[in-house]
Amino acid sequence: MMNTFLSKGTNVAWLILMFATGIGWWLGHTNQSGSEVAKLTTAGVIIVSFIKVWVVGFQFMELKHAPWWLKHIYNAWVLIISFTLIIICIG
């Protein structure tokens, strides 16, 4: 039963998204006693969010079957936007 559940890519993606949602929720509700901790927590939430964006694009928007150049453009977009937001958040 479990092997057939994990053999489907959408089920694995769903598990990853649920786990990432839990991590994001936990990071958002941690005790943020200082501004540096708050900045790092916010950066963690951004990272988790963009992992979720990548999983949704790859699995549910069928980018896994897209041409190589479209995959690379999508990956670059995810990395550039997430790093930009982290730099803005931390800086």
N, C-alpha and C positions, 0 to 999 in steps of 0.2 A: 504494500500500500504506500509506504513512504517513498520507495524507489520510483514509483510511477508519478507521485506528486512532485518530486524533485527533478524528474526527467524533463518536465516542461519548462521552458525558459520564462514564460510569464509567471509561473508560480515562484520560481527563484527570484525573479525581479520583485514580485509582490512581497516576499519575505525580506528582501534587502530594503525595500521602501518602508516596511513596517518597523524594522529594526532601526533604520535611520531616523524615522519619525520619533521613536522612543528616545534616541540619543539627543536629538534636537530639543525635544520637550524637556529632558533632564537638564541639558545645558542651560536652557532658558529659565529654569526654576532653581538653579543653584544659588547659593548664598553669595552675592556679589558684594563683598565687603569693601573693596577698593576699586579705584577707577582702572587700574591696570588689569585686575581680574575681570572686570566687566568688559574691557576691550578684548581680552583673550577669549572670553566666553562668547562674545559676539562674533569674533572671527571663527570660532568653532561652529557656531550655528550657520554661518555663511558657507563654510566648507561642507557641512552635512547637507545643506540645501542644494548646493551645486552637484554633489554626488547624486542626489535624488533627481536633479534635472538631467544629468547625464544618463542615468538608468532609464528614465522615462523616454528620452530621445532615442536611446539605443534599442530598447526593447519594444516600446509601444508605438513609436513613430517609424519603426522598421528601418532605422539607420544601419542596422547590422547587415542589411542586404543592399545598402546604397553603394554607389560608386565610391572608390577610395578617396577621391578628392572631396566629396561631400562629407565623408566621415572626418577627414582631417580639418576641414573648415569648421565643422561642428565642435570637434574637440578643442580647436584653437579658440573658438568663441567662448566655450565654457571656461577654459583656463584664463583667458584674458579678462573676462568680466569678473570672475571670482577673485582673481588676484587684485584687480582694480578696486573692488569693493573692500577687500581686506586691507589694502593699503590706505584707503580713505578712512576706514573704521579705526585702524590702529594709529594712524598718523595724526 
